[in-house]
């Protein structure tokens, strides 16, 4: 299981790094637009920092900070993002990795009885990321043209 976790974290890091470079250097959006249009990266970086802290200190609290945004952006992203075309498969792969990271973290919580760390981390994560999610969602709905132009996603119902 440890090898699987390391592979999962490595892949999550690589897809997050890829998306960050894509947004900031390939299509050259502003940092604010990157945060609004690629919130998965922020969530993943928090999770990855938490994983590093866990490896060094044995404490998973920071990993749990990322559960809410990874569930919101990664898990729901599997449903919201289109699955057609190679362009959309790359972010969907990221969403799959995010969802797997959440599942593995929750499984580990029950396996190792890390309920106190999970509770503290999730509460702090909710406090930290609720405002971020609200800001991100408001920004996307106020600027649907950017979402459609950059990501090819329309908020209009068909």
C-alpha positions in Angstrom: 0.0 0.0 0.0 2.9 2.4 0.7 4.2 2.1 -2.9 0.7 2.8 -4.2 0.4 5.9 -2.0 3.8 7.1 -3.2 2.9 6.5 -6.8 -0.5 8.3 -6.3 1.2 11.3 -4.7 3.9 11.5 -7.4 1.3 11.3 -10.2 -0.8 14.0 -8.4 2.2 16.2 -8.1 3.1 15.8 -11.8 -0.5 16.5 -13.1 -0.7 19.5 -10.7 2.7 20.8 -11.9 1.6 20.3 -15.5 -1.7 22.2 -15.0 0.1 25.0 -13.2 2.6 25.4 -16.1 -0.1 25.1 -18.6 -2.2 27.9 -17.1 0.7 30.2 -16.1 3.2 29.7 -18.9 1.4 28.2 -21.9 -1.8 30.1 -22.0 -0.4 32.9 -19.8 -3.4 33.7 -17.5 -2.9 35.9 -14.5 -2.3 34.3 -11.1 -5.9 35.3 -10.1 -7.3 33.6 -13.2 -5.2 30.5 -12.5 -6.6 30.3 -9.0 -10.1 30.8 -10.2 -9.9 28.5 -13.3 -7.6 25.9 -11.8 -8.6 25.6 -8.1 -7.7 21.9 -8.2 -4.0 22.9 -8.2 -4.4 24.9 -5.0 -6.2 22.0 -3.3 -3.5 19.5 -4.6 -0.6 21.6 -3.4 -2.1 21.8 0.1 -2.5 18.0 0.1 1.0 17.5 -1.2 2.5 19.8 1.5 0.4 17.8 4.0 1.8 14.6 2.7 5.4 15.9 3.0 4.7 17.0 6.6 3.2 13.6 7.3 6.3 11.9 6.0 8.6 14.1 8.1 6.6 14.6 11.3 4.0 11.7 11.2 1.1 14.2 11.4 -1.7 14.1 8.8 -3.6 17.2 9.9 -2.5 19.3 6.9 -3.4 16.5 4.5 -7.0 16.7 5.9 -7.1 20.5 5.2 -7.4 19.5 1.5 -10.3 17.0 1.8 -13.1 19.6 1.3 -11.6 21.4 -1.7 -10.4 18.1 -3.3 -13.8 16.6 -2.9 -15.5 19.7 -4.3 -13.2 20.4 -7.2 -11.9 16.9 -7.9 -14.8 14.6 -7.1 -17.5 17.0 -8.5 -15.1 17.8 -11.4 -15.5 14.2 -12.6 -19.2 15.0 -13.2 -19.0 18.7 -14.3 -16.0 18.5 -16.7 -16.7 17.0 -20.1 -15.1 13.7 -21.0 -14.9 14.2 -24.8 -11.6 14.9 -26.5 -8.0 14.4 -25.4 -7.9 17.9 -24.0 -10.5 17.0 -21.4 -9.0 13.7 -20.5 -6.0 15.3 -18.8 -8.0 17.3 -16.2 -10.2 14.2 -15.7 -7.1 12.1 -14.9 -6.3 14.8 -12.3 -9.8 14.6 -10.9 -9.5 10.8 -10.7 -6.2 11.1 -8.8 -7.7 13.6 -6.5 -10.6 11.3 -5.8 -8.3 8.4 -5.2 -6.2 10.5 -2.8 -9.3 11.3 -0.8 -10.4 7.7 -0.7 -6.9 6.5 0.4 -6.7 9.2 3.1 -10.2 8.3 4.5 -9.3 4.6 4.3 -6.1 5.3 6.2 -8.0 7.3 8.8 -10.1 4.2 9.7 -7.3 1.8 9.4 -5.0 3.7 11.7 -7.6 5.4 14.0 -6.5 8.9 13.1 -9.9 10.4 13.9 -8.6 13.2 16.0 -6.2 14.4 13.3 -8.9 13.9 10.7 -11.4 16.0 12.7 -9.0 18.8 13.4 -7.7 18.9 9.9 -11.1 18.8 8.3 -12.5 21.5 10.5 -9.5 23.8 9.8 -9.9 22.9 6.1 -13.5 23.8 6.1 -12.7 27.2 7.8 -9.9 27.9 5.3 -11.5 26.7 2.1 -15.2 27.6 2.5 -14.3 31.2 1.6 -12.0 30.2 -1.2 -14.7 28.0 -2.7 -17.2 30.8 -2.5 -14.8 33.2 -4.1 -13.9 30.8 -6.8 -17.5 30.0 -7.7 -18.6 33.6 -7.6 -15.7 34.5 -9.9 -16.5 31.8 -12.4 -20.2 32.6 -12.5 -19.5 36.3 -12.9 -17.0 35.7 -15.8 -18.5 32.7 -17.8 -16.7 34.0 -20.9 -13.3 33.2 -19.4 -14.4 29.7 -18.4 -15.7 29.0 -21.9 -12.7 30.6 -23.7 -10.0 29.0 -21.6 -11.5 25.7 -20.6 -14.2 25.3 -23.2 -16.9 24.9 -20.5 -20.3 26.6 -20.8 -22.5 27.3 -17.8 -25.6 27.5 -20.0 -28.0 24.6 -19.8 -28.5 22.7 -23.0 
